[in-house]
Amino acid sequence: MHEHALARAILQTALERARGRRVTAVETTVGALRQVVPSSLAFHFELLARGTLCEDAAFVQHLQPARLRCACGAEWELGELSFSCPRCGGTDTEVTGGEELLIDSIEVEEEQCTARR
């Protein structure tokens, strides 16, 4: 279950960046080629966040489709498991998207100002 390890790393990063403040949302981008099951990642994040400053934080995942580029210059989104170019049929291709696993943002509660005027 690598989703458990990924959720733990995301949680740890969020807690470090929050610097003791309550986390209200964590937004991520997950590429289609990362072999991550989004519902499993969300489940493990929620499970691991219990009892931490990330408990009840919204966990938002943006799924990034796989994209390829051929030597002929064609670019396309991978729909089926075929790495052949739809324009020329060539296989001299490179992956240009879909391998991401990013923490896009971490939203935290700001402390209330108690200063009097």
Backbone as ProteinMPNN parsed JSONL, in Angstrom:
{"seq_chain_A": "MHEHALARAILQTALERARGRRVTAVETTVGALRQVVPSSLAFHFELLARGTLCEDAAFVQHLQPARLRCACGAEWELGELSFSCPRCGGTDTEVTGGEELLIDSIEVEEEQCTARR", "coords_chain_A": {"N_chain_A": [[0.835, -1.192, 0.0], [1.251, 1.662, -1.17], [-0.029, 4.069, -1.028], [-0.471, 4.632, 1.636], [2.104, 5.283, 2.595], [2.599, 7.516, 0.973], [0.533, 9.234, 1.806], [1.328, 9.598, 4.435], [3.728, 11.025, 4.049], [2.752, 13.35, 2.808], [1.106, 14.336, 4.859], [3.045, 14.762, 6.9], [4.604, 16.757, 5.698], [2.68, 18.798, 5.471], [2.154, 19.3, 8.188], [4.665, 20.178, 9.055], [4.983, 22.55, 7.565], [2.853, 24.009, 8.525], [3.552, 24.932, 10.995], [2.615, 24.622, 13.704], [0.044, 25.62, 13.504], [-3.469, 25.11, 12.929], [-4.403, 23.004, 10.272], [-6.481, 23.516, 7.539], [-6.96, 22.767, 4.936], [-5.553, 20.715, 2.386], [-4.107, 20.673, -0.702], [-3.532, 18.808, -3.59], [-1.728, 17.567, -6.507], [-2.017, 14.809, -8.534], [-0.502, 12.647, -10.694], [-1.6, 10.603, -13.45], [0.088, 8.501, -14.089], [1.315, 7.819, -11.746], [0.303, 5.697, -10.413], [-1.522, 5.754, -8.284], [-4.262, 5.25, -6.211], [-6.831, 7.355, -5.972], [-8.996, 7.442, -4.034], [-8.031, 5.749, -2.075], [-5.709, 7.073, -1.265], [-6.845, 9.389, -0.159], [-8.332, 8.212, 1.921], [-6.26, 7.129, 3.545], [-4.887, 9.482, 4.21], [-6.824, 10.818, 5.74], [-7.127, 8.961, 7.831], [-4.527, 8.91, 8.991], [-4.333, 11.551, 9.763], [-5.879, 11.874, 11.992], [-6.117, 13.089, 15.264], [-4.128, 14.942, 14.894], [-2.949, 18.243, 13.885], [-3.984, 18.36, 11.386], [-6.36, 17.073, 11.354], [-9.611, 16.626, 10.116], [-9.117, 18.302, 7.981], [-9.702, 19.497, 4.69], [-9.053, 17.406, 1.956], [-7.874, 17.741, -1.059], [-7.674, 16.533, -4.315], [-6.2, 16.927, -7.424], [-6.406, 15.419, -10.441], [-3.985, 14.597, -12.75], [-3.802, 14.052, -16.117], [-2.05, 11.604, -18.162], [0.39, 12.698, -20.44], [1.877, 12.783, -23.657], [4.659, 13.229, -25.945], [5.69, 13.128, -29.27], [8.541, 12.41, -31.378], [7.995, 13.571, -33.801], [6.73, 15.859, -33.136], [4.087, 15.896, -32.374], [1.659, 16.118, -29.766], [-0.194, 14.594, -27.149], [-2.923, 13.463, -25.082], [-2.778, 10.646, -23.08], [-4.981, 8.155, -23.634], [-5.631, 5.454, -23.889], [-3.777, 2.466, -23.217], [-1.377, 2.868, -25.045], [1.537, 3.788, -26.464], [2.119, 4.79, -28.911], [2.413, 7.236, -31.466], [-0.376, 9.17, -32.41], [-0.389, 10.606, -34.761], [1.832, 9.937, -36.502], [2.362, 7.31, -35.927], [4.696, 6.572, -34.762], [7.051, 5.448, -32.234], [8.897, 6.802, -30.801], [8.705, 8.405, -28.28], [8.097, 10.69, -25.544], [7.29, 11.1, -22.106], [5.38, 13.773, -21.007], [3.711, 14.643, -19.068], [1.816, 13.65, -16.181], [3.243, 12.258, -14.346], [3.38, 13.553, -12.002], [3.409, 14.296, -8.515], [2.398, 16.293, -6.338], [2.298, 18.726, -3.707], [0.171, 21.198, -3.774], [-0.918, 23.317, -2.286], [-1.254, 24.423, 1.118], [-3.561, 25.111, 3.471], [-3.966, 27.091, 6.297], [-5.213, 27.91, 9.586], [-5.279, 31.222, 10.645], [-3.863, 32.963, 13.403], [-5.832, 34.687, 15.791], [-5.84, 38.162, 16.137], [-5.076, 39.734, 19.111], [-4.506, 42.19, 19.981], [-5.104, 45.407, 21.42], [-6.551, 48.527, 20.53]], "CA_chain_A": [[0.0, 0.0, 0.0], [2.103, 2.842, -1.167], [-0.841, 5.236, -0.689], [-0.246, 4.902, 3.059], [3.385, 5.994, 2.703], [2.439, 8.831, 0.345], [-0.307, 10.038, 2.705], [2.158, 9.952, 5.588], [4.663, 12.074, 3.617], [1.97, 14.574, 2.601], [0.721, 14.799, 6.195], [4.237, 15.272, 7.574], [4.948, 18.032, 5.061], [1.671, 19.79, 5.864], [2.363, 19.644, 9.596], [5.902, 20.972, 9.156], [4.751, 23.884, 6.995], [1.822, 24.702, 9.303], [4.23, 25.54, 12.153], [1.779, 24.639, 14.896], [-1.311, 26.129, 13.239], [-4.406, 24.092, 12.447], [-4.506, 22.906, 8.816], [-7.874, 23.393, 7.122], [-7.034, 22.143, 3.606], [-4.327, 20.313, 1.686], [-4.445, 20.504, -2.111], [-2.475, 18.066, -4.26], [-1.869, 17.131, -7.896], [-1.564, 13.428, -8.653], [-0.445, 12.231, -12.085], [-2.193, 9.309, -13.776], [1.128, 7.478, -14.166], [1.83, 7.583, -10.389], [-0.321, 4.469, -9.917], [-2.136, 6.059, -6.992], [-5.722, 5.167, -6.174], [-7.208, 8.582, -5.255], [-9.823, 7.198, -2.844], [-7.171, 5.136, -1.069], [-4.84, 8.135, -0.744], [-7.682, 10.228, 0.712], [-8.635, 7.417, 3.107], [-5.072, 7.043, 4.398], [-4.615, 10.811, 4.751], [-7.806, 11.056, 6.816], [-6.795, 8.056, 8.929], [-3.286, 9.354, 9.633], [-4.495, 12.916, 10.273], [-6.614, 11.86, 13.265], [-5.333, 13.47, 16.431], [-3.088, 15.919, 14.534], [-3.473, 19.539, 13.459], [-4.602, 18.181, 10.07], [-7.629, 16.361, 11.48], [-10.767, 17.272, 9.474], [-8.718, 19.174, 6.877], [-10.134, 19.063, 3.357], [-7.957, 16.818, 1.18], [-8.288, 17.931, -2.446], [-6.758, 15.941, -5.284], [-6.395, 17.231, -8.838], [-5.818, 14.322, -11.186], [-3.29, 15.068, -13.944], [-3.737, 12.965, -17.095], [-0.755, 11.347, -18.792], [0.572, 13.379, -21.729], [3.051, 12.317, -24.385], [5.114, 14.004, -27.098], [6.417, 12.3, -30.241], [9.664, 13.056, -32.059], [7.451, 14.344, -34.926], [6.184, 17.096, -32.59], [2.701, 15.723, -31.916], [1.437, 15.951, -28.326], [-1.533, 14.083, -26.901], [-3.243, 12.914, -23.77], [-2.845, 9.194, -23.164], [-6.308, 7.672, -23.297], [-5.528, 4.007, -23.735], [-2.39, 2.09, -22.988], [-0.632, 2.782, -26.294], [2.463, 4.906, -26.492], [2.372, 5.129, -30.312], [1.931, 8.559, -31.867], [-1.591, 9.105, -33.219], [-0.168, 11.285, -36.037], [2.75, 9.234, -37.401], [2.48, 5.912, -35.534], [6.023, 6.352, -34.188], [7.147, 5.116, -30.808], [9.955, 7.618, -30.201], [7.9, 9.352, -27.516], [8.504, 10.983, -24.169], [6.211, 11.493, -21.204], [5.473, 15.191, -20.644], [2.8, 14.917, -17.957], [1.164, 12.499, -15.588], [4.1, 11.65, -13.33], [3.419, 14.474, -10.875], [2.842, 14.086, -7.18], [2.741, 17.598, -5.783], [1.448, 19.426, -2.752], [-0.023, 22.508, -4.385], [-1.109, 24.341, -1.262], [-1.655, 24.031, 2.463], [-4.302, 26.217, 4.06], [-3.931, 27.02, 7.757], [-5.939, 28.953, 10.306], [-4.436, 32.295, 11.155], [-4.154, 33.306, 14.786], [-6.611, 35.907, 15.982], [-5.097, 39.278, 16.73], [-5.686, 40.115, 20.388], [-4.022, 43.524, 20.345], [-6.149, 46.432, 21.571], [-6.158, 49.836, 20.002]], "C_chain_A": [[0.87, 1.241, 0.0], [1.306, 4.117, -0.919], [-0.658, 5.623, 0.778], [1.042, 5.706, 3.241], [3.296, 7.384, 2.089], [1.615, 9.759, 1.233], [0.492, 10.482, 3.918], [3.13, 11.089, 5.228], [3.942, 13.4, 3.399], [1.575, 15.174, 3.945], [1.904, 15.432, 6.912], [4.648, 16.628, 7.006], [3.973, 19.127, 5.475], [1.878, 20.241, 7.302], [3.618, 20.492, 9.782], [5.67, 22.396, 8.685], [3.749, 24.698, 7.812], [2.403, 25.386, 10.528], [3.298, 25.709, 13.347], [0.382, 25.192, 14.71], [-2.186, 24.991, 12.714], [-4.502, 24.159, 10.928], [-5.965, 22.69, 8.448], [-8.018, 22.746, 5.746], [-5.638, 21.826, 3.087], [-4.742, 20.004, 0.252], [-3.265, 19.868, -2.833], [-2.774, 17.884, -5.75], [-1.251, 15.749, -7.985], [-1.642, 13.023, -10.127], [-0.983, 10.826, -12.286], [-1.16, 8.187, -13.807], [1.746, 7.165, -12.808], [1.288, 6.301, -9.781], [-0.843, 4.641, -8.491], [-3.646, 5.929, -7.146], [-6.201, 6.352, -5.336], [-8.026, 8.335, -3.984], [-8.996, 6.571, -1.724], [-6.238, 6.175, -0.441], [-5.621, 9.023, 0.219], [-8.007, 9.5, 2.014], [-7.448, 7.394, 4.064], [-4.704, 8.406, 4.988], [-5.542, 11.087, 5.925], [-7.482, 10.21, 8.045], [-5.573, 8.551, 9.703], [-3.416, 10.736, 10.28], [-5.22, 12.968, 11.616], [-5.681, 12.179, 14.427], [-4.196, 14.437, 16.134], [-3.752, 17.246, 14.176], [-4.094, 19.494, 12.064], [-5.943, 17.452, 10.132], [-8.76, 17.22, 10.923], [-10.386, 18.259, 8.379], [-9.277, 18.608, 5.571], [-8.911, 18.539, 2.614], [-8.404, 16.8, -0.274], [-7.221, 17.349, -3.368], [-7.16, 16.38, -6.693], [-5.671, 16.131, -9.602], [-5.263, 14.854, -12.509], [-3.204, 13.91, -14.937], [-2.317, 12.797, -17.644], [-0.725, 12.04, -20.154], [1.88, 12.891, -22.335], [3.391, 13.274, -25.516], [5.946, 13.071, -27.97], [7.571, 13.105, -30.827], [9.182, 13.902, -33.237], [6.84, 15.663, -34.462], [4.76, 16.988, -32.079], [2.676, 15.547, -30.396], [0.008, 15.489, -28.125], [-1.662, 13.577, -25.478], [-3.434, 11.41, -23.935], [-4.212, 8.727, -22.704], [-6.335, 6.178, -23.068], [-4.055, 3.664, -23.623], [-1.676, 1.798, -24.314], [0.249, 4.013, -26.362], [2.856, 5.282, -27.918], [1.735, 6.472, -30.636], [0.684, 8.427, -32.732], [-1.415, 9.757, -34.595], [0.656, 10.424, -36.988], [2.902, 7.748, -37.077], [3.816, 5.572, -34.888], [5.975, 6.043, -32.699], [8.292, 5.847, -30.117], [9.269, 8.75, -29.437], [8.5, 9.587, -26.144], [7.283, 11.418, -23.377], [6.417, 12.951, -20.827], [4.535, 15.566, -19.504], [2.2, 13.637, -17.44], [2.006, 11.795, -14.544], [4.172, 12.491, -12.054], [2.859, 13.865, -9.6], [3.279, 15.306, -6.39], [1.781, 18.003, -4.675], [1.351, 20.847, -3.283], [-0.175, 23.615, -3.352], [-1.536, 23.7, 0.055], [-2.31, 25.258, 3.082], [-4.319, 26.041, 5.574], [-4.785, 28.137, 8.349], [-4.94, 29.98, 10.811], [-4.83, 32.581, 12.598], [-4.926, 34.619, 14.834], [-5.733, 36.965, 16.626], [-5.821, 39.699, 18.016], [-5.226, 41.505, 20.848], [-5.202, 44.5, 20.438], [-5.62, 47.739, 21.011], [-6.247, 50.879, 21.056]], "O_chain_A": [[1.181, 1.797, 1.053], [1.899, 5.155, -0.627], [-0.686, 6.805, 1.12], [1.057, 6.701, 3.966], [3.861, 8.335, 2.63], [1.955, 10.931, 1.396], [0.35, 11.615, 4.379], [3.327, 12.009, 6.022], [4.459, 14.456, 3.762], [1.694, 16.382, 4.148], [1.78, 16.522, 7.471], [4.998, 17.539, 7.755], [4.38, 20.244, 5.792], [1.789, 21.432, 7.601], [3.623, 21.424, 10.586], [6.11, 23.346, 9.333], [3.786, 25.928, 7.797], [1.805, 26.328, 11.048], [3.2, 26.79, 13.927], [-0.395, 25.231, 15.664], [-1.688, 24.031, 12.126], [-4.663, 25.239, 10.36], [-6.616, 21.79, 8.978], [-9.087, 22.23, 5.419], [-4.681, 22.565, 3.319], [-5.621, 19.175, 0.018], [-2.131, 20.33, -2.706], [-3.913, 18.027, -6.193], [-0.112, 15.536, -7.568], [-2.714, 13.053, -10.73], [-0.847, 9.965, -11.417], [-1.507, 7.03, -13.571], [2.631, 6.313, -12.73], [1.769, 5.864, -8.735], [-0.635, 3.795, -7.622], [-4.23, 6.441, -8.101], [-6.005, 6.364, -4.12], [-7.766, 8.964, -2.959], [-9.242, 6.84, -0.548], [-6.006, 6.158, 0.767], [-5.123, 9.372, 1.29], [-7.964, 10.098, 3.089], [-7.614, 7.615, 5.263], [-4.258, 8.485, 6.133], [-5.099, 11.536, 6.982], [-7.558, 10.697, 9.173], [-5.592, 8.602, 10.933], [-2.698, 11.052, 11.229], [-5.183, 13.989, 12.302], [-4.597, 11.608, 14.55], [-3.385, 14.727, 17.013], [-4.978, 17.35, 14.169], [-4.668, 20.484, 11.611], [-6.588, 17.234, 9.107], [-8.85, 18.408, 11.231], [-11.249, 18.988, 7.89], [-9.319, 17.394, 5.375], [-7.851, 19.164, 2.643], [-9.206, 15.959, -0.679], [-6.031, 17.629, -3.224], [-8.311, 16.223, -7.1], [-4.467, 15.935, -9.431], [-5.981, 15.482, -13.287], [-2.593, 12.886, -14.631], [-1.5, 13.717, -17.596], [-1.687, 11.975, -20.919], [2.853, 12.624, -21.63], [2.542, 14.03, -25.989], [6.791, 12.324, -27.477], [7.572, 14.335, -30.774], [9.865, 14.844, -33.64], [6.47, 16.498, -35.288], [4.274, 17.902, -31.414], [3.557, 14.91, -29.817], [-0.9, 15.926, -28.832], [-0.684, 13.308, -24.781], [-4.16, 10.959, -24.821], [-4.569, 8.878, -21.535], [-6.995, 5.696, -22.148], [-3.192, 4.495, -23.908], [-1.41, 0.646, -24.656], [-0.238, 5.143, -26.322], [3.824, 6.016, -28.117], [0.656, 6.8, -30.141], [0.68, 7.654, -33.69], [-2.203, 9.493, -35.503], [0.257, 10.195, -38.13], [3.5, 7.003, -37.854], [4.052, 4.425, -34.508], [4.999, 6.336, -32.009], [8.621, 5.542, -28.97], [9.253, 9.898, -29.883], [9.301, 8.794, -25.648], [6.36, 12.029, -23.916], [7.498, 13.332, -20.38], [4.569, 16.699, -19.026], [2.086, 12.653, -18.17], [1.547, 10.84, -13.918], [4.934, 12.177, -11.139], [1.954, 13.03, -9.627], [4.382, 15.35, -5.843], [0.598, 17.664, -4.706], [2.32, 21.604, -3.247], [0.365, 24.71, -3.514], [-2.093, 22.603, 0.094], [-1.688, 26.313, 3.202], [-4.648, 24.965, 6.075], [-5.042, 29.158, 7.712], [-3.885, 29.632, 11.34], [-5.998, 32.454, 12.966], [-4.704, 35.528, 14.035], [-4.974, 36.68, 17.553], [-7.019, 39.981, 18.005], [-5.523, 41.932, 21.963], [-6.153, 44.435, 19.659], [-4.419, 48.011, 21.018], [-5.954, 52.046, 20.795]]}, "name": "protein", "num_of_chains": 1, "seq": "MHEHALARAILQTALERARGRRVTAVETTVGALRQVVPSSLAFHFELLARGTLCEDAAFVQHLQPARLRCACGAEWELGELSFSCPRCGGTDTEVTGGEELLIDSIEVEEEQCTARR"}
